[in-house]
Amino acid sequence: MSTSKELEELRNRKAELETESRSLNEEQKNLEERVNILEEKIAIEELKNSNKATQGAISKLESKINNLEKRLKEAAQIPVTPEPEEEKKPEFAEAPEPTEQYASEVGETIPEEAEEETVTVTPLEEPAITEQEEIGEGYKKQHEKKKRKFF
């Protein structure tokens, strides 16, 4: 085989490979563009779905607002009758009536006839006060010890 014929074959092979390379590059470019187009289409569809969901939530909220406004108008039109003072429940629980046993323990006498509006006050026992004072003094001692630790 002659060198000129071999050179010609090599040049033909090179031209074929360059053509194939250009073709492959073009195909790659087209495929990348298709990928971008499909990604954009997907993004558009996701936005559409998101918008539909948001519109559904908005319509539910609007209907709820309308229902609440109707209820408010209906409630405003119905006259409210206040309860009579006698039927109202007391704001705090009533204390039970002191029994004779409880009164003997405390050292009081129960009057025969007690009025409904009478309030009975019992004095606190002296040991309870001293216990509270002891607790307070113990706290003060601990507090002073803590102060000393820092200095």
C-alpha positions as CSV (number, residue, x, y, z in Angstrom):
1,M,0.0,0.0,0.0
2,S,1.2,3.4,-0.8
3,T,1.7,6.2,1.6
4,S,-0.6,8.5,-0.4
5,K,-3.4,5.9,-0.4
6,E,-2.9,5.4,3.4
7,L,-2.9,9.1,4.0
8,E,-6.1,9.5,2.0
9,E,-7.8,6.7,4.1
10,L,-6.7,8.3,7.3
11,R,-8.0,11.7,6.2
12,N,-11.3,10.1,5.3
13,R,-11.5,8.3,8.6
14,K,-10.7,11.6,10.4
15,A,-13.5,13.4,8.4
16,E,-16.0,10.7,9.4
17,L,-15.0,10.9,13.0
18,E,-15.3,14.7,13.0
19,T,-18.7,14.4,11.4
20,E,-19.7,11.9,14.0
21,S,-18.4,14.1,16.7
22,R,-20.4,17.1,15.4
23,S,-23.5,14.9,15.2
24,L,-23.0,13.7,18.8
25,N,-22.4,17.2,20.1
26,E,-25.5,18.4,18.3
27,E,-27.5,15.5,19.8
28,Q,-26.1,16.2,23.3
29,K,-27.1,19.9,22.9
30,N,-30.6,18.9,21.8
31,L,-31.0,16.5,24.6
32,E,-29.9,19.1,27.2
33,E,-32.4,21.5,25.8
34,R,-35.2,18.9,26.0
35,V,-34.1,18.3,29.7
36,N,-34.4,22.0,30.4
37,I,-37.8,22.2,28.7
38,L,-39.1,19.2,30.6
39,E,-37.8,20.6,33.9
40,E,-39.6,23.9,33.2
41,K,-42.8,22.0,32.3
42,I,-42.5,20.1,35.6
43,A,-42.0,23.3,37.5
44,I,-45.0,24.9,35.8
45,E,-47.2,21.8,36.7
46,E,-46.0,21.9,40.3
47,L,-46.9,25.6,40.5
48,K,-50.3,24.9,39.0
49,N,-50.9,22.2,41.6
50,S,-49.7,24.4,44.4
51,N,-51.9,27.3,43.2
52,K,-54.9,24.9,43.0
53,A,-54.3,23.8,46.6
54,T,-53.9,27.4,47.8
55,Q,-57.1,28.4,46.0
56,G,-58.9,25.5,47.6
57,A,-57.7,26.6,51.0
58,I,-58.7,30.2,50.3
59,S,-62.2,29.2,49.2
60,K,-62.6,27.1,52.4
61,L,-61.5,30.0,54.5
62,E,-63.8,32.4,52.7
63,S,-66.8,30.1,53.2
64,K,-65.8,29.7,56.9
65,I,-65.7,33.5,57.2
66,N,-69.1,33.8,55.5
67,N,-70.6,31.3,57.9
68,L,-69.1,33.0,60.9
69,E,-70.3,36.4,59.7
70,K,-73.8,34.9,59.3
71,R,-73.6,33.5,62.8
72,L,-72.5,36.8,64.2
73,K,-75.4,38.6,62.5
74,E,-77.8,36.0,63.8
75,A,-76.4,36.3,67.3
76,A,-76.6,40.1,67.2
77,Q,-80.3,39.9,66.2
78,I,-81.3,37.6,69.0
79,P,-81.9,39.6,72.2
80,V,-80.1,38.3,75.1
81,T,-82.1,38.3,78.4
82,P,-79.8,38.7,81.4
83,E,-80.3,36.1,84.2
84,P,-82.0,37.5,87.3
85,E,-79.7,38.2,90.2
86,E,-81.2,35.5,92.4
87,E,-80.6,32.7,89.9
88,K,-77.0,33.5,89.3
89,K,-74.5,31.0,90.7
90,P,-72.0,32.4,93.2
91,E,-68.5,33.1,91.7
92,F,-66.8,31.0,94.4
93,A,-67.8,27.8,96.2
94,E,-69.7,28.2,99.4
95,A,-68.0,26.9,102.5
96,P,-69.9,24.1,104.3
97,E,-71.6,25.0,107.5
98,P,-69.4,24.3,110.5
99,T,-70.4,21.2,112.4
100,E,-70.5,20.8,116.2
101,Q,-67.5,18.5,116.1
102,Y,-65.4,21.0,114.0
103,A,-66.5,23.8,116.3
104,S,-65.4,21.9,119.4
105,E,-62.0,21.2,117.8
106,V,-61.5,24.9,117.0
107,G,-63.0,26.1,120.2
108,E,-65.9,28.1,118.9
109,T,-69.6,27.8,119.4
110,I,-72.1,27.6,116.6
111,P,-74.9,30.1,116.9
112,E,-78.3,28.7,116.7
113,E,-79.4,30.8,113.9
114,A,-76.9,31.7,111.2
115,E,-77.6,34.3,108.6
116,E,-76.7,33.5,105.0
117,E,-74.5,36.5,104.6
118,T,-72.4,35.9,107.8
119,V,-68.8,35.1,107.3
120,T,-67.0,33.2,110.1
121,V,-63.3,33.8,110.6
122,T,-61.2,31.3,112.5
123,P,-57.9,32.4,114.0
124,L,-54.8,30.6,112.8
125,E,-53.1,28.3,115.2
126,E,-49.8,29.6,116.7
127,P,-47.6,26.6,115.7
128,A,-48.4,27.1,112.0
129,I,-47.0,30.7,112.1
130,T,-43.8,29.5,113.9
131,E,-43.3,26.8,111.3
132,Q,-43.5,29.4,108.5
133,E,-41.0,31.6,110.4
134,E,-38.7,28.6,110.8
135,I,-38.9,27.9,107.1
136,G,-38.2,31.6,106.3
137,E,-35.2,31.6,108.7
138,G,-33.8,28.5,107.2
139,Y,-34.1,30.0,103.7
140,K,-32.3,33.2,104.9
141,K,-29.4,31.1,106.3
142,Q,-29.0,29.1,103.1
143,H,-29.2,32.3,101.1
144,E,-26.5,33.9,103.3
145,K,-24.3,30.8,102.9
146,K,-24.6,31.0,99.2
147,K,-23.5,34.7,99.3
148,R,-20.5,33.7,101.3
149,K,-19.5,31.1,98.8
150,F,-19.2,33.7,96.0
151,F,-17.1,36.2,98.1
